[in-house]
């Protein structure tokens, strides 16, 4: 397990487009599908990563709380499912059902969407405002596996609450930390750091 930090994409970056299959119902989901929503949260995640598992149930609860308030959410798995079969689309369906994810769980087989977002780890969170400009890219909260710190989602909650109330999101943000995205051989992006953060 290589601990990897978010690349911290510059704030104000427009949301890169995507059009990916939702493994749960087979429908294609695109950025434009959420045009009427005041905020969009894009989460790069997977099934097997201990960092994702650590907050998965809290993330499902967070989504059930905030989606009715107007927050659109998509989860995207970009991992190499050949090398990591636990992250296959079939296993994604099982995971989404087991956790009760109320948001689309999308499969980025080519890994091009992850590259467009400069996603580096799982989980990696990207929050966009109504204009689809990036206002938050950071941690869910300070809890990590075996840290003894409760999972509250306080950092992401603070950012989402600000966006939904029309307030500015603080620019001081702590990067998310997790397992590195499992790139296909030869498909590693230029920003990939195989050493992680130790």
C-alpha positions as CSV (number, residue, x, y, z in Angstrom):
1,X,0.0,0.0,0.0
2,X,1.6,3.3,-1.2
3,X,0.2,6.3,0.6
4,X,-0.3,9.0,-2.0
5,X,-1.6,12.6,-1.7
6,X,-3.9,14.5,-3.9
7,X,-2.2,16.6,-6.6
8,X,-4.3,19.6,-5.4
9,X,-5.5,20.7,-8.8
10,X,-5.6,24.5,-8.9
11,X,-8.7,26.1,-7.5
12,X,-10.9,27.7,-10.2
13,X,-10.2,24.9,-12.7
14,X,-13.2,24.1,-14.8
15,X,-14.7,20.6,-14.3
16,X,-13.3,18.3,-17.0
17,X,-16.0,16.6,-19.0
18,X,-16.8,13.0,-18.6
19,X,-19.2,10.4,-20.1
20,X,-18.9,7.0,-18.3
21,X,-21.1,4.0,-17.6
22,X,-22.8,3.7,-14.2
23,X,-22.1,0.1,-13.4
24,X,-25.2,-0.1,-11.2
25,X,-27.9,0.5,-13.9
26,X,-25.8,0.5,-17.1
27,X,-26.7,4.1,-18.0
28,X,-24.1,6.5,-19.3
29,X,-23.6,9.5,-17.0
30,X,-22.1,12.8,-18.2
31,X,-21.1,16.1,-16.7
32,X,-24.0,17.8,-18.4
33,X,-26.5,15.6,-16.6
34,X,-26.0,17.8,-13.5
35,X,-26.3,21.2,-15.1
36,X,-29.2,22.2,-12.9
37,X,-27.4,21.3,-9.6
38,X,-25.8,24.1,-7.5
39,X,-22.7,21.9,-6.7
40,X,-21.0,18.8,-8.0
41,X,-18.8,16.4,-6.0
42,X,-16.6,14.1,-8.1
43,X,-15.0,11.3,-6.0
44,X,-12.2,9.0,-7.4
45,X,-12.6,5.9,-5.4
46,X,-12.6,2.1,-5.6
47,X,-13.6,-1.1,-3.7
48,X,-10.4,-2.5,-2.3
49,X,-8.5,0.5,-1.0
50,X,-8.3,0.5,2.9
51,X,-8.5,4.3,2.9
52,X,-11.8,4.1,1.0
53,X,-13.1,1.2,3.1
54,X,-12.3,3.3,6.2
55,X,-14.9,6.0,5.3
56,X,-17.2,4.2,2.8
57,X,-20.2,3.9,5.2
58,X,-19.7,7.5,6.3
59,X,-19.5,8.6,2.7
60,X,-22.8,6.8,1.9
61,X,-24.4,8.6,4.8
62,X,-22.9,11.9,3.8
63,X,-24.4,11.4,0.3
64,X,-27.8,10.5,1.6
65,X,-27.7,13.7,3.7
66,X,-26.4,16.2,1.1
67,X,-27.9,15.0,-2.2
68,X,-31.4,16.1,-1.1
69,X,-29.9,19.5,-0.4
70,X,-28.8,19.9,-4.0
71,X,-25.4,18.4,-4.1
72,X,-24.8,16.1,-7.1
73,X,-22.3,13.3,-6.5
74,X,-20.5,10.8,-8.7
75,X,-18.1,8.2,-7.7
76,X,-15.5,7.1,-10.3
77,X,-13.3,4.0,-10.2
78,X,-10.3,4.3,-12.6
79,X,-8.2,1.4,-11.3
80,X,-6.8,-1.3,-13.5
81,X,-9.4,-4.1,-13.0
82,X,-7.2,-6.6,-14.8
83,X,-4.4,-6.3,-12.2
84,X,-6.9,-5.6,-9.4
85,X,-10.0,-7.7,-10.0
86,X,-11.6,-6.6,-6.7
87,X,-12.2,-3.3,-8.6
88,X,-13.9,-4.8,-11.6
89,X,-17.3,-3.4,-12.6
90,X,-19.0,-6.6,-11.3
91,X,-17.4,-6.0,-7.9
92,X,-18.3,-2.3,-8.1
93,X,-22.0,-3.3,-8.3
94,X,-21.7,-5.5,-5.3
95,X,-19.9,-2.7,-3.3
96,X,-22.4,0.0,-4.3
97,X,-25.3,-2.2,-3.1
98,X,-23.5,-3.3,0.1
99,X,-22.7,0.2,1.1
100,X,-25.9,1.7,-0.1
101,X,-24.3,4.4,-2.3
102,X,-27.1,6.6,-3.6
103,X,-24.9,8.2,-6.3
104,X,-23.8,6.8,-9.6
105,X,-20.7,4.6,-9.4
106,X,-18.9,5.1,-12.8
107,X,-16.2,3.0,-14.4
108,X,-13.3,4.8,-16.1
109,X,-11.8,1.9,-18.0
110,X,-9.5,4.0,-20.1
111,X,-8.3,6.1,-17.1
112,X,-8.6,9.2,-19.2
113,X,-11.1,10.9,-16.9
114,X,-8.7,10.4,-13.9
115,X,-5.9,11.9,-15.9
116,X,-8.1,14.9,-16.9
117,X,-8.8,15.6,-13.2
118,X,-5.2,14.8,-12.2
119,X,-6.6,12.3,-9.8
120,X,-3.8,10.6,-7.8
121,X,-5.3,8.6,-4.9
122,X,-8.4,6.9,-3.6
123,X,-10.3,8.6,-2.3
124,X,-9.7,11.9,-4.1
125,X,-12.4,14.6,-3.8
126,X,-13.2,17.4,-6.2
127,X,-16.0,19.9,-5.4
128,X,-17.3,22.3,-8.1
129,X,-19.6,25.2,-7.7
130,X,-22.6,26.1,-9.9
131,X,-20.3,27.4,-12.6
132,X,-18.4,24.1,-12.4
133,X,-15.3,25.8,-11.1
134,X,-13.2,23.9,-8.6
135,X,-13.6,25.2,-5.1
136,X,-12.4,22.3,-3.0
137,X,-10.0,19.5,-3.4
138,X,-8.9,18.0,-0.2
139,X,-9.6,15.4,2.5
140,X,-12.9,14.1,3.7
141,X,-11.6,14.7,7.2
142,X,-8.4,13.9,9.2
143,X,-9.3,10.3,10.0
144,X,-7.2,7.6,8.5
145,X,-7.2,3.8,9.0
146,X,-5.9,3.0,12.5
147,X,-5.6,6.7,13.4
148,X,-8.2,6.5,16.2
149,X,-9.7,9.7,14.8
150,X,-13.5,9.4,14.2
151,X,-14.8,9.7,10.6
152,X,-16.9,12.8,10.5
153,X,-16.4,14.3,7.0
154,X,-15.9,17.7,8.7
155,X,-13.6,19.1,6.0
156,X,-15.8,18.2,3.1
157,X,-18.9,19.2,5.0
158,X,-17.5,22.6,5.7
159,X,-16.8,23.1,2.0
160,X,-20.1,21.8,0.7
161,X,-22.1,23.9,3.3
162,X,-20.3,27.0,2.0
163,X,-21.0,26.3,-1.6
164,X,-24.7,25.5,-1.0
165,X,-25.1,28.7,1.0
166,X,-23.3,30.8,-1.6
167,X,-20.3,31.5,0.7
168,X,-16.7,31.3,-0.3
169,X,-14.8,28.1,0.5
170,X,-11.6,28.6,2.5
171,X,-8.6,28.3,0.2
172,X,-6.5,26.6,2.9
173,X,-7.3,22.9,2.2
174,X,-5.6,19.7,3.3
175,X,-4.9,17.1,0.6
176,X,-6.7,13.8,0.6
177,X,-4.4,10.8,1.2
178,X,-5.0,7.3,0.1
179,X,-3.8,4.5,-2.1
180,X,-2.4,5.5,-5.5
181,X,-4.7,5.0,-8.5
182,X,-3.7,1.7,-10.0
183,X,-2.6,2.7,-13.5
184,X,-2.4,0.3,-16.3
185,X,1.1,-0.6,-17.3
186,X,2.5,2.1,-19.6
187,X,-0.5,4.4,-18.9
188,X,0.9,6.2,-15.9
189,X,0.4,10.0,-16.1
190,X,3.3,12.4,-15.9
191,X,2.3,13.5,-12.4
192,X,2.3,9.9,-11.0
193,X,4.6,9.5,-8.0
194,X,5.3,5.8,-7.5
195,X,7.2,6.6,-4.2
196,X,4.1,8.1,-2.6
197,X,4.5,10.2,0.5
198,X,6.0,7.5,2.9
